[in-house]
Amino acid sequence: MSAIIAKCGINCSECTAYKATIADSDDLRKQTAEEWSKMFGAAIAPESINCLGCQDRETLFSHCRVCGIRSCAGDRGYTTCAECPDYGCEKVNAIWEHDRKIKANLDALRA
């Protein structure tokens, strides 16, 4: 499976919401909902674990649908933040602080 890179740099194809959707696995949806509920301190229902990646406009996890980074890049006409002249802005840098691997995904696109 080839990588599906989100606007912020997350590799959607490695995300369990994406994997659960592609496999149509209710077990993986349940597991993901439980993990994310604990991780984010929010009640996430297994039924909400449906996502085909950031670049898809129809089937998105609820947070991805309202993501400020996603809307910023989209409003500017960019597939990812790697294309932006303001690359590394405060908005996207905040998510990179949690996982440097996603920055590396965008750096590779800029190379």
Biopython code that builds the backbone (N, CA, C, O; Angstrom):
import numpy as np
from Bio.PDB.StructureBuilder import StructureBuilder

atoms = [
    (1, "MET", "N", (0.845, -1.177, 0.000)),
    (1, "MET", "CA", (0.000, 0.000, 0.000)),
    (1, "MET", "C", (0.890, 1.240, 0.000)),
    (1, "MET", "O", (1.820, 1.336, 0.801)),
    (2, "SER", "N", (0.615, 2.171, -0.878)),
    (2, "SER", "CA", (1.409, 3.391, -0.915)),
    (2, "SER", "C", (0.919, 4.362, 0.148)),
    (2, "SER", "O", (-0.229, 4.291, 0.589)),
    (3, "ALA", "N", (1.785, 5.252, 0.546)),
    (3, "ALA", "CA", (1.480, 6.212, 1.601)),
    (3, "ALA", "C", (0.443, 7.228, 1.131)),
    (3, "ALA", "O", (0.464, 7.683, -0.012)),
    (4, "ILE", "N", (-0.450, 7.567, 2.033)),
    (4, "ILE", "CA", (-1.407, 8.645, 1.822)),
    (4, "ILE", "C", (-1.049, 9.688, 2.868)),
    (4, "ILE", "O", (-1.344, 9.513, 4.050)),
    (5, "ILE", "N", (-0.424, 10.758, 2.444)),
    (5, "ILE", "CA", (0.059, 11.769, 3.383)),
    (5, "ILE", "C", (-0.997, 12.864, 3.558)),
    (5, "ILE", "O", (-1.461, 13.472, 2.593)),
    (6, "ALA", "N", (-1.354, 13.088, 4.811)),
    (6, "ALA", "CA", (-2.325, 14.136, 5.147)),
    (6, "ALA", "C", (-1.691, 15.506, 4.948)),
    (6, "ALA", "O", (-0.477, 15.619, 4.776)),
    (7, "LYS", "N", (-2.495, 16.510, 4.971)),
    (7, "LYS", "CA", (-2.012, 17.878, 4.786)),
    (7, "LYS", "C", (-0.932, 18.222, 5.804)),
    (7, "LYS", "O", (0.022, 18.927, 5.475)),
    (8, "CYS", "N", (-1.068, 17.732, 7.045)),
    (8, "CYS", "CA", (-0.126, 18.042, 8.119)),
    (8, "CYS", "C", (1.112, 17.152, 8.104)),
    (8, "CYS", "O", (2.118, 17.480, 8.734)),
    (9, "GLY", "N", (1.046, 16.026, 7.389)),
    (9, "GLY", "CA", (2.178, 15.116, 7.346)),
    (9, "GLY", "C", (1.909, 13.738, 7.924)),
    (9, "GLY", "O", (2.733, 12.837, 7.764)),
    (10, "ILE", "N", (0.779, 13.552, 8.591)),
    (10, "ILE", "CA", (0.440, 12.224, 9.099)),
    (10, "ILE", "C", (0.296, 11.281, 7.909)),
    (10, "ILE", "O", (-0.261, 11.647, 6.874)),
    (11, "ASN", "N", (0.802, 10.069, 8.071)),
    (11, "ASN", "CA", (0.630, 9.052, 7.039)),
    (11, "ASN", "C", (-0.706, 8.357, 7.297)),
    (11, "ASN", "O", (-0.791, 7.451, 8.125)),
    (12, "CYS", "N", (-1.733, 8.782, 6.594)),
    (12, "CYS", "CA", (-3.080, 8.242, 6.803)),
    (12, "CYS", "C", (-3.129, 6.737, 6.605)),
    (12, "CYS", "O", (-3.895, 6.046, 7.277)),
    (13, "SER", "N", (-2.316, 6.222, 5.686)),
    (13, "SER", "CA", (-2.351, 4.787, 5.414)),
    (13, "SER", "C", (-1.827, 3.965, 6.592)),
    (13, "SER", "O", (-1.996, 2.746, 6.601)),
    (14, "GLU", "N", (-1.202, 4.591, 7.577)),
    (14, "GLU", "CA", (-0.759, 3.910, 8.790)),
    (14, "GLU", "C", (-1.755, 4.084, 9.939)),
    (14, "GLU", "O", (-1.604, 3.461, 10.990)),
    (15, "CYS", "N", (-2.751, 4.912, 9.745)),
    (15, "CYS", "CA", (-3.726, 5.235, 10.792)),
    (15, "CYS", "C", (-4.721, 4.086, 10.957)),
    (15, "CYS", "O", (-5.179, 3.510, 9.971)),
    (16, "THR", "N", (-5.051, 3.759, 12.204)),
    (16, "THR", "CA", (-5.973, 2.654, 12.444)),
    (16, "THR", "C", (-7.394, 2.974, 11.985)),
    (16, "THR", "O", (-8.144, 2.054, 11.659)),
    (17, "ALA", "N", (-7.783, 4.234, 11.951)),
    (17, "ALA", "CA", (-9.114, 4.576, 11.415)),
    (17, "ALA", "C", (-9.169, 4.263, 9.932)),
    (17, "ALA", "O", (-10.160, 3.718, 9.447)),
    (18, "TYR", "N", (-8.122, 4.602, 9.215)),
    (18, "TYR", "CA", (-8.047, 4.297, 7.784)),
    (18, "TYR", "C", (-8.036, 2.779, 7.571)),
    (18, "TYR", "O", (-8.764, 2.253, 6.729)),
    (19, "LYS", "N", (-7.203, 2.093, 8.343)),
    (19, "LYS", "CA", (-7.108, 0.637, 8.202)),
    (19, "LYS", "C", (-8.437, -0.046, 8.499)),
    (19, "LYS", "O", (-8.819, -0.985, 7.801)),
    (20, "ALA", "N", (-9.147, 0.418, 9.534)),
    (20, "ALA", "CA", (-10.442, -0.159, 9.884)),
    (20, "ALA", "C", (-11.455, 0.072, 8.764)),
    (20, "ALA", "O", (-12.269, -0.802, 8.465)),
    (21, "THR", "N", (-11.401, 1.235, 8.158)),
    (21, "THR", "CA", (-12.328, 1.556, 7.074)),
    (21, "THR", "C", (-12.055, 0.696, 5.849)),
    (21, "THR", "O", (-12.976, 0.120, 5.272)),
    (22, "ILE", "N", (-10.797, 0.610, 5.456)),
    (22, "ILE", "CA", (-10.421, -0.176, 4.283)),
    (22, "ILE", "C", (-10.775, -1.662, 4.482)),
    (22, "ILE", "O", (-11.258, -2.323, 3.563)),
    (23, "ALA", "N", (-10.527, -2.168, 5.691)),
    (23, "ALA", "CA", (-10.801, -3.580, 5.980)),
    (23, "ALA", "C", (-12.264, -3.814, 6.380)),
    (23, "ALA", "O", (-12.702, -4.957, 6.513)),
    (24, "ASP", "N", (-13.008, -2.729, 6.570)),
    (24, "ASP", "CA", (-14.377, -2.800, 7.078)),
    (24, "ASP", "C", (-14.428, -3.679, 8.328)),
    (24, "ASP", "O", (-15.241, -4.597, 8.440)),
    (25, "SER", "N", (-13.519, -3.359, 9.271)),
    (25, "SER", "CA", (-13.355, -4.162, 10.485)),
    (25, "SER", "C", (-13.972, -3.466, 11.698)),
    (25, "SER", "O", (-13.447, -2.467, 12.190)),
    (26, "ASP", "N", (-15.087, -4.006, 12.167)),
    (26, "ASP", "CA", (-15.712, -3.455, 13.363)),
    (26, "ASP", "C", (-14.847, -3.684, 14.601)),
    (26, "ASP", "O", (-14.870, -2.881, 15.533)),
    (27, "ASP", "N", (-14.086, -4.773, 14.610)),
    (27, "ASP", "CA", (-13.181, -5.031, 15.734)),
    (27, "ASP", "C", (-12.105, -3.948, 15.826)),
    (27, "ASP", "O", (-11.812, -3.450, 16.913)),
    (28, "LEU", "N", (-11.519, -3.585, 14.682)),
    (28, "LEU", "CA", (-10.488, -2.548, 14.680)),
    (28, "LEU", "C", (-11.096, -1.177, 14.984)),
    (28, "LEU", "O", (-10.449, -0.348, 15.624)),
    (29, "ARG", "N", (-12.319, -0.929, 14.539)),
    (29, "ARG", "CA", (-13.008, 0.327, 14.885)),
    (29, "ARG", "C", (-13.185, 0.421, 16.401)),
    (29, "ARG", "O", (-12.928, 1.466, 17.000)),
    (30, "LYS", "N", (-13.621, -0.667, 17.008)),
    (30, "LYS", "CA", (-13.835, -0.685, 18.454)),
    (30, "LYS", "C", (-12.522, -0.460, 19.194)),
    (30, "LYS", "O", (-12.458, 0.347, 20.121)),
    (31, "GLN", "N", (-11.484, -1.170, 18.788)),
    (31, "GLN", "CA", (-10.171, -1.029, 19.418)),
    (31, "GLN", "C", (-9.652, 0.409, 19.283)),
    (31, "GLN", "O", (-9.145, 0.981, 20.248)),
    (32, "THR", "N", (-9.778, 0.974, 18.110)),
    (32, "THR", "CA", (-9.315, 2.348, 17.864)),
    (32, "THR", "C", (-10.107, 3.338, 18.702)),
    (32, "THR", "O", (-9.532, 4.250, 19.297)),
    (33, "ALA", "N", (-11.422, 3.166, 18.754)),
    (33, "ALA", "CA", (-12.271, 4.062, 19.547)),
    (33, "ALA", "C", (-11.868, 4.016, 21.021)),
    (33, "ALA", "O", (-11.805, 5.055, 21.680)),
    (34, "GLU", "N", (-11.599, 2.833, 21.533)),
    (34, "GLU", "CA", (-11.190, 2.697, 22.936)),
    (34, "GLU", "C", (-9.851, 3.387, 23.183)),
    (34, "GLU", "O", (-9.703, 4.134, 24.151)),
    (35, "GLU", "N", (-8.880, 3.139, 22.310)),
    (35, "GLU", "CA", (-7.557, 3.749, 22.458)),
    (35, "GLU", "C", (-7.631, 5.268, 22.362)),
    (35, "GLU", "O", (-7.063, 5.975, 23.194)),
    (36, "TRP", "N", (-8.323, 5.762, 21.357)),
    (36, "TRP", "CA", (-8.397, 7.211, 21.158)),
    (36, "TRP", "C", (-9.213, 7.889, 22.251)),
    (36, "TRP", "O", (-8.910, 9.020, 22.630)),
    (37, "SER", "N", (-10.242, 7.220, 22.763)),
    (37, "SER", "CA", (-11.031, 7.789, 23.860)),
    (37, "SER", "C", (-10.144, 8.028, 25.074)),
    (37, "SER", "O", (-10.237, 9.072, 25.721)),
    (38, "LYS", "N", (-9.285, 7.060, 25.385)),
    (38, "LYS", "CA", (-8.354, 7.204, 26.503)),
    (38, "LYS", "C", (-7.307, 8.273, 26.196)),
    (38, "LYS", "O", (-7.014, 9.127, 27.033)),
    (39, "MET", "N", (-6.751, 8.217, 24.996)),
    (39, "MET", "CA", (-5.675, 9.126, 24.613)),
    (39, "MET", "C", (-6.122, 10.591, 24.616)),
    (39, "MET", "O", (-5.392, 11.473, 25.068)),
    (40, "PHE", "N", (-7.326, 10.834, 24.109)),
    (40, "PHE", "CA", (-7.787, 12.212, 23.952)),
    (40, "PHE", "C", (-8.791, 12.648, 25.014)),
    (40, "PHE", "O", (-9.270, 13.781, 24.990)),
    (41, "GLY", "N", (-9.108, 11.756, 25.938)),
    (41, "GLY", "CA", (-10.039, 12.105, 27.010)),
    (41, "GLY", "C", (-11.407, 12.482, 26.486)),
    (41, "GLY", "O", (-12.032, 13.414, 26.991)),
    (42, "ALA", "N", (-11.875, 11.771, 25.480)),
    (42, "ALA", "CA", (-13.168, 12.054, 24.866)),
    (42, "ALA", "C", (-13.862, 10.735, 24.557)),
    (42, "ALA", "O", (-13.212, 9.712, 24.341)),
    (43, "ALA", "N", (-15.174, 10.773, 24.540)),
    (43, "ALA", "CA", (-15.939, 9.576, 24.191)),
    (43, "ALA", "C", (-16.012, 9.467, 22.672)),
    (43, "ALA", "O", (-16.701, 10.247, 22.013)),
    (44, "ILE", "N", (-15.299, 8.499, 22.133)),
    (44, "ILE", "CA", (-15.293, 8.280, 20.689)),
    (44, "ILE", "C", (-15.982, 6.953, 20.412)),
    (44, "ILE", "O", (-15.568, 5.905, 20.907)),
    (45, "ALA", "N", (-17.027, 7.016, 19.621)),
    (45, "ALA", "CA", (-17.813, 5.818, 19.312)),
    (45, "ALA", "C", (-17.168, 5.035, 18.172)),
    (45, "ALA", "O", (-16.641, 5.631, 17.233)),
    (46, "PRO", "N", (-17.206, 3.723, 18.246)),
    (46, "PRO", "CA", (-16.654, 2.914, 17.163)),
    (46, "PRO", "C", (-17.265, 3.253, 15.803)),
    (46, "PRO", "O", (-16.587, 3.171, 14.779)),
    (47, "GLU", "N", (-18.536, 3.631, 15.794)),
    (47, "GLU", "CA", (-19.210, 3.976, 14.539)),
    (47, "GLU", "C", (-18.604, 5.206, 13.873)),
    (47, "GLU", "O", (-18.785, 5.416, 12.673)),
    (48, "SER", "N", (-17.883, 6.022, 14.646)),
    (48, "SER", "CA", (-17.280, 7.237, 14.083)),
    (48, "SER", "C", (-15.909, 6.971, 13.462)),
    (48, "SER", "O", (-15.308, 7.863, 12.862)),
    (49, "ILE", "N", (-15.427, 5.750, 13.609)),
    (49, "ILE", "CA", (-14.107, 5.391, 13.076)),
    (49, "ILE", "C", (-14.270, 4.955, 11.622)),
    (49, "ILE", "O", (-14.289, 3.766, 11.305)),
    (50, "ASN", "N", (-14.384, 5.935, 10.770)),
    (50, "ASN", "CA", (-14.492, 5.736, 9.322)),
    (50, "ASN", "C", (-13.735, 6.868, 8.658)),
    (50, "ASN", "O", (-14.092, 8.037, 8.809)),
    (51, "CYS", "N", (-12.693, 6.521, 7.927)),
    (51, "CYS", "CA", (-11.879, 7.558, 7.298)),
    (51, "CYS", "C", (-11.112, 6.956, 6.122)),
    (51, "CYS", "O", (-10.553, 5.863, 6.220)),
    (52, "LEU", "N", (-11.097, 7.684, 5.021)),
    (52, "LEU", "CA", (-10.326, 7.268, 3.844)),
    (52, "LEU", "C", (-9.118, 8.174, 3.624)),
    (52, "LEU", "O", (-8.550, 8.215, 2.533)),
    (53, "GLY", "N", (-8.739, 8.889, 4.661)),
    (53, "GLY", "CA", (-7.557, 9.739, 4.581)),
    (53, "GLY", "C", (-7.908, 11.196, 4.361)),
    (53, "GLY", "O", (-8.976, 11.533, 3.851)),
    (54, "CYS", "N", (-7.003, 12.030, 4.749)),
    (54, "CYS", "CA", (-7.181, 13.485, 4.732)),
    (54, "CYS", "C", (-7.550, 14.042, 3.358)),
    (54, "CYS", "O", (-8.274, 15.033, 3.260)),
    (55, "GLN", "N", (-7.063, 13.418, 2.320)),
    (55, "GLN", "CA", (-7.296, 13.964, 0.983)),
    (55, "GLN", "C", (-8.703, 13.657, 0.477)),
    (55, "GLN", "O", (-9.159, 14.275, -0.486)),
    (56, "ASP", "N", (-9.401, 12.705, 1.115)),
    (56, "ASP", "CA", (-10.777, 12.387, 0.740)),
    (56, "ASP", "C", (-11.701, 13.445, 1.334)),
    (56, "ASP", "O", (-11.468, 13.910, 2.449)),
    (57, "ARG", "N", (-12.723, 13.821, 0.621)),
    (57, "ARG", "CA", (-13.621, 14.872, 1.111)),
    (57, "ARG", "C", (-14.882, 14.339, 1.766)),
    (57, "ARG", "O", (-15.589, 15.080, 2.450)),
    (58, "GLU", "N", (-15.169, 13.068, 1.564)),
    (58, "GLU", "CA", (-16.427, 12.519, 2.045)),
    (58, "GLU", "C", (-16.291, 11.692, 3.320)),
    (58, "GLU", "O", (-17.040, 11.904, 4.273)),
    (59, "THR", "N", (-15.366, 10.771, 3.349)),
    (59, "THR", "CA", (-15.254, 9.832, 4.465)),
    (59, "THR", "C", (-14.069, 10.214, 5.329)),
    (59, "THR", "O", (-12.939, 9.785, 5.093)),
    (60, "LEU", "N", (-14.352, 11.034, 6.340)),
    (60, "LEU", "CA", (-13.310, 11.531, 7.242)),
    (60, "LEU", "C", (-13.713, 11.309, 8.690)),
    (60, "LEU", "O", (-14.887, 11.419, 9.044)),
    (61, "PHE", "N", (-12.736, 10.997, 9.518)),
    (61, "PHE", "CA", (-12.963, 10.957, 10.957)),
    (61, "PHE", "C", (-13.374, 12.363, 11.399)),
    (61, "PHE", "O", (-12.920, 13.349, 10.819)),
    (62, "SER", "N", (-14.216, 12.460, 12.402)),
    (62, "SER", "CA", (-14.796, 13.747, 12.806)),
    (62, "SER", "C", (-13.742, 14.827, 13.072)),
    (62, "SER", "O", (-13.928, 15.972, 12.659)),
    (63, "HIS", "N", (-12.651, 14.492, 13.747)),
    (63, "HIS", "CA", (-11.621, 15.499, 14.014)),
    (63, "HIS", "C", (-10.951, 15.967, 12.720)),
    (63, "HIS", "O", (-10.668, 17.153, 12.554)),
    (64, "CYS", "N", (-10.707, 15.048, 11.826)),
    (64, "CYS", "CA", (-10.072, 15.409, 10.554)),
    (64, "CYS", "C", (-10.959, 16.356, 9.749)),
    (64, "CYS", "O", (-10.470, 17.238, 9.044)),
    (65, "ARG", "N", (-12.251, 16.161, 9.866)),
    (65, "ARG", "CA", (-13.209, 17.013, 9.149)),
    (65, "ARG", "C", (-13.105, 18.484, 9.584)),
    (65, "ARG", "O", (-13.317, 19.386, 8.773)),
    (66, "VAL", "N", (-12.779, 18.723, 10.854)),
    (66, "VAL", "CA", (-12.725, 20.092, 11.379)),
    (66, "VAL", "C", (-11.296, 20.571, 11.649)),
    (66, "VAL", "O", (-11.101, 21.607, 12.285)),
    (67, "CYS", "N", (-10.312, 19.836, 11.178)),
    (67, "CYS", "CA", (-8.909, 20.163, 11.434)),
    (67, "CYS", "C", (-8.527, 21.509, 10.818)),
    (67, "CYS", "O", (-8.736, 21.736, 9.626)),
    (68, "GLY", "N", (-7.970, 22.390, 11.632)),
    (68, "GLY", "CA", (-7.549, 23.710, 11.164)),
    (68, "GLY", "C", (-6.411, 23.650, 10.164)),
    (68, "GLY", "O", (-6.350, 24.468, 9.246)),
    (69, "ILE", "N", (-5.515, 22.702, 10.327)),
    (69, "ILE", "CA", (-4.400, 22.549, 9.393)),
    (69, "ILE", "C", (-4.932, 22.106, 8.037)),
    (69, "ILE", "O", (-4.526, 22.630, 7.000)),
    (70, "ARG", "N", (-5.841, 21.140, 8.052)),
    (70, "ARG", "CA", (-6.430, 20.631, 6.821)),
    (70, "ARG", "C", (-7.166, 21.744, 6.074)),
    (70, "ARG", "O", (-7.020, 21.885, 4.860)),
    (71, "SER", "N", (-7.956, 22.530, 6.803)),
    (71, "SER", "CA", (-8.705, 23.599, 6.137)),
    (71, "SER", "C", (-7.776, 24.701, 5.632)),
    (71, "SER", "O", (-8.019, 25.260, 4.562)),
    (72, "CYS", "N", (-6.734, 25.021, 6.365)),
    (72, "CYS", "CA", (-5.785, 26.054, 5.942)),
    (72, "CYS", "C", (-5.116, 25.655, 4.622)),
    (72, "CYS", "O", (-5.099, 26.432, 3.667)),
    (73, "ALA", "N", (-4.573, 24.454, 4.580)),
    (73, "ALA", "CA", (-3.906, 23.987, 3.356)),
    (73, "ALA", "C", (-4.900, 23.909, 2.204)),
    (73, "ALA", "O", (-4.595, 24.319, 1.084)),
    (74, "GLY", "N", (-6.079, 23.385, 2.480)),
    (74, "GLY", "CA", (-7.099, 23.277, 1.437)),
    (74, "GLY", "C", (-7.531, 24.634, 0.911)),
    (74, "GLY", "O", (-7.668, 24.823, -0.298)),
    (75, "ASP", "N", (-7.747, 25.582, 1.818)),
    (75, "ASP", "CA", (-8.149, 26.936, 1.408)),
    (75, "ASP", "C", (-7.087, 27.593, 0.541)),
    (75, "ASP", "O", (-7.401, 28.409, -0.326)),
    (76, "ARG", "N", (-5.827, 27.234, 0.777)),
    (76, "ARG", "CA", (-4.725, 27.798, -0.009)),
    (76, "ARG", "C", (-4.458, 27.005, -1.293)),
    (76, "ARG", "O", (-3.625, 27.395, -2.110)),
    (77, "GLY", "N", (-5.170, 25.895, -1.458)),
    (77, "GLY", "CA", (-5.034, 25.092, -2.661)),
    (77, "GLY", "C", (-3.882, 24.103, -2.641)),
    (77, "GLY", "O", (-3.436, 23.650, -3.695)),
    (78, "TYR", "N", (-3.392, 23.760, -1.442)),
    (78, "TYR", "CA", (-2.265, 22.843, -1.325)),
    (78, "TYR", "C", (-2.734, 21.438, -0.977)),
    (78, "TYR", "O", (-3.674, 21.263, -0.201)),
    (79, "THR", "N", (-2.085, 20.452, -1.546)),
    (79, "THR", "CA", (-2.357, 19.063, -1.209)),
    (79, "THR", "C", (-1.830, 18.771, 0.189)),
    (79, "THR", "O", (-2.485, 18.077, 0.966)),
    (80, "THR", "N", (-0.653, 19.293, 0.514)),
    (80, "THR", "CA", (-0.066, 19.171, 1.854)),
    (80, "THR", "C", (0.610, 20.488, 2.215)),
    (80, "THR", "O", (0.800, 21.361, 1.368)),
    (81, "CYS", "N", (0.965, 20.609, 3.477)),
    (81, "CYS", "CA", (1.685, 21.796, 3.953)),
    (81, "CYS", "C", (3.075, 21.905, 3.330)),
    (81, "CYS", "O", (3.676, 22.979, 3.350)),
    (82, "ALA", "N", (3.588, 20.821, 2.782)),
    (82, "ALA", "CA", (4.918, 20.841, 2.159)),
    (82, "ALA", "C", (4.980, 21.847, 1.014)),
    (82, "ALA", "O", (6.059, 22.343, 0.692)),
    (83, "GLU", "N", (3.858, 22.151, 0.404)),
    (83, "GLU", "CA", (3.805, 23.084, -0.723)),
    (83, "GLU", "C", (3.751, 24.549, -0.294)),
    (83, "GLU", "O", (3.960, 25.446, -1.111)),
    (84, "CYS", "N", (3.477, 24.781, 0.952)),
    (84, "CYS", "CA", (3.202, 26.141, 1.443)),
    (84, "CYS", "C", (4.477, 26.958, 1.642)),
    (84, "CYS", "O", (5.460, 26.452, 2.182)),
    (85, "PRO", "N", (4.465, 28.219, 1.210)),
    (85, "PRO", "CA", (5.628, 29.078, 1.446)),
    (85, "PRO", "C", (5.825, 29.403, 2.937)),
    (85, "PRO", "O", (6.903, 29.838, 3.342)),
    (86, "ASP", "N", (4.783, 29.190, 3.746)),
    (86, "ASP", "CA", (4.876, 29.406, 5.193)),
    (86, "ASP", "C", (5.144, 28.094, 5.929)),
    (86, "ASP", "O", (4.796, 27.942, 7.100)),
    (87, "TYR", "N", (5.767, 27.154, 5.225)),
    (87, "TYR", "CA", (6.047, 25.824, 5.778)),
    (87, "TYR", "C", (6.706, 25.941, 7.148)),
    (87, "TYR", "O", (7.679, 26.671, 7.336)),
    (88, "GLY", "N", (6.140, 25.196, 8.100)),
    (88, "GLY", "CA", (6.663, 25.234, 9.461)),
    (88, "GLY", "C", (5.991, 26.287, 10.318)),
    (88, "GLY", "O", (6.506, 26.644, 11.378)),
    (89, "CYS", "N", (4.846, 26.788, 9.875)),
    (89, "CYS", "CA", (4.115, 27.810, 10.642)),
    (89, "CYS", "C", (3.692, 27.251, 12.004)),
    (89, "CYS", "O", (3.803, 26.051, 12.253)),
    (90, "GLU", "N", (3.214, 28.123, 12.869)),
    (90, "GLU", "CA", (2.801, 27.719, 14.214)),
    (90, "GLU", "C", (1.737, 26.639, 14.196)),
    (90, "GLU", "O", (1.751, 25.733, 15.029)),
    (91, "LYS", "N", (0.813, 26.735, 13.246)),
    (91, "LYS", "CA", (-0.309, 25.795, 13.190)),
    (91, "LYS", "C", (0.188, 24.359, 12.993)),
    (91, "LYS", "O", (-0.196, 23.462, 13.744)),
    (92, "VAL", "N", (1.025, 24.142, 12.002)),
    (92, "VAL", "CA", (1.487, 22.780, 11.721)),
    (92, "VAL", "C", (2.628, 22.375, 12.668)),
    (92, "VAL", "O", (2.778, 21.195, 12.983)),
    (93, "ASN", "N", (3.407, 23.319, 13.107)),
    (93, "ASN", "CA", (4.492, 23.011, 14.027)),
    (93, "ASN", "C", (3.959, 22.440, 15.343)),
    (93, "ASN", "O", (4.619, 21.617, 15.978)),
    (94, "ALA", "N", (2.777, 22.872, 15.745)),
    (94, "ALA", "CA", (2.190, 22.377, 16.995)),
    (94, "ALA", "C", (1.969, 20.869, 16.943)),
    (94, "ALA", "O", (2.193, 20.184, 17.941)),
    (95, "ILE", "N", (1.540, 20.345, 15.816)),
    (95, "ILE", "CA", (1.320, 18.896, 15.704)),
    (95, "ILE", "C", (2.652, 18.155, 15.576)),
    (95, "ILE", "O", (2.780, 17.020, 16.034)),
    (96, "TRP", "N", (3.629, 18.790, 14.961)),
    (96, "TRP", "CA", (4.947, 18.168, 14.826)),
    (96, "TRP", "C", (5.598, 17.946, 16.184)),
    (96, "TRP", "O", (6.388, 17.017, 16.354)),
    (97, "GLU", "N", (5.271, 18.789, 17.142)),
    (97, "GLU", "CA", (5.836, 18.643, 18.487)),
    (97, "GLU", "C", (5.468, 17.292, 19.096)),
    (97, "GLU", "O", (6.207, 16.755, 19.921)),
    (98, "HIS", "N", (4.331, 16.750, 18.689)),
    (98, "HIS", "CA", (3.870, 15.462, 19.219)),
    (98, "HIS", "C", (4.493, 14.276, 18.499)),
    (98, "HIS", "O", (4.624, 13.194, 19.073)),
    (99, "ASP", "N", (4.877, 14.477, 17.244)),
    (99, "ASP", "CA", (5.405, 13.358, 16.457)),
    (99, "ASP", "C", (6.274, 13.899, 15.320)),
    (99, "ASP", "O", (5.758, 14.372, 14.307)),
    (100, "ARG", "N", (7.573, 13.828, 15.490)),
    (100, "ARG", "CA", (8.509, 14.364, 14.487)),
    (100, "ARG", "C", (8.478, 13.562, 13.175)),
    (100, "ARG", "O", (8.904, 14.053, 12.130)),
    (101, "LYS", "N", (7.973, 12.333, 13.245)),
    (101, "LYS", "CA", (7.889, 11.496, 12.050)),
    (101, "LYS", "C", (6.991, 12.140, 10.987)),
    (101, "LYS", "O", (7.254, 12.018, 9.790)),
    (102, "ILE", "N", (5.943, 12.819, 11.424)),
    (102, "ILE", "CA", (5.047, 13.426, 10.438)),
    (102, "ILE", "C", (5.694, 14.614, 9.748)),
    (102, "ILE", "O", (5.392, 14.897, 8.589)),
    (103, "LYS", "N", (6.579, 15.311, 10.446)),
    (103, "LYS", "CA", (7.349, 16.375, 9.788)),
    (103, "LYS", "C", (8.274, 15.770, 8.742)),
    (103, "LYS", "O", (8.429, 16.315, 7.650)),
    (104, "ALA", "N", (8.886, 14.643, 9.081)),
    (104, "ALA", "CA", (9.777, 13.968, 8.124)),
    (104, "ALA", "C", (9.019, 13.568, 6.857)),
    (104, "ALA", "O", (9.575, 13.610, 5.759)),
    (105, "ASN", "N", (7.751, 13.182, 7.008)),
    (105, "ASN", "CA", (6.946, 12.850, 5.827)),
    (105, "ASN", "C", (6.815, 14.052, 4.892)),
    (105, "ASN", "O", (6.908, 13.909, 3.673)),
    (106, "LEU", "N", (6.600, 15.229, 5.466)),
    (106, "LEU", "CA", (6.488, 16.438, 4.630)),
    (106, "LEU", "C", (7.840, 16.874, 4.116)),
    (106, "LEU", "O", (7.954, 17.319, 2.974)),
    (107, "ASP", "N", (8.863, 16.755, 4.935)),
    (107, "ASP", "CA", (10.221, 17.108, 4.468)),
    (107, "ASP", "C", (10.587, 16.300, 3.229)),
    (107, "ASP", "O", (11.210, 16.811, 2.298)),
    (108, "ALA", "N", (10.187, 15.021, 3.235)),
    (108, "ALA", "CA", (10.485, 14.160, 2.073)),
    (108, "ALA", "C", (9.766, 14.651, 0.829)),
    (108, "ALA", "O", (10.300, 14.542, -0.275)),
    (109, "LEU", "N", (8.567, 15.188, 0.989)),
    (109, "LEU", "CA", (7.830, 15.723, -0.151)),
    (109, "LEU", "C", (8.463, 17.012, -0.679)),
    (109, "LEU", "O", (8.346, 17.326, -1.864)),
    (110, "ARG", "N", (9.129, 17.751, 0.198)),
    (110, "ARG", "CA", (9.767, 19.010, -0.193)),
    (110, "ARG", "C", (11.104, 18.770, -0.883)),
    (110, "ARG", "O", (11.598, 19.634, -1.608)),
    (111, "ALA", "N", (11.686, 17.601, -0.658)),
    (111, "ALA", "CA", (13.035, 17.311, -1.192)),
    (111, "ALA", "C", (13.037, 17.202, -2.709)),
    (111, "ALA", "O", (14.084, 16.963, -3.310)),
]
sb = StructureBuilder()
sb.init_structure("model")
sb.init_model(0)
sb.init_chain("A")
sb.init_seg("    ")
for serial, (resi, resn, name, xyz) in enumerate(atoms, 1):
    if name == "N":
        sb.init_residue(resn, " ", resi, " ")
    sb.init_atom(name, np.array(xyz, "f"), 0.0, 1.0, " ", f" {name:<3s}", serial, name[0])
structure = sb.get_structure()
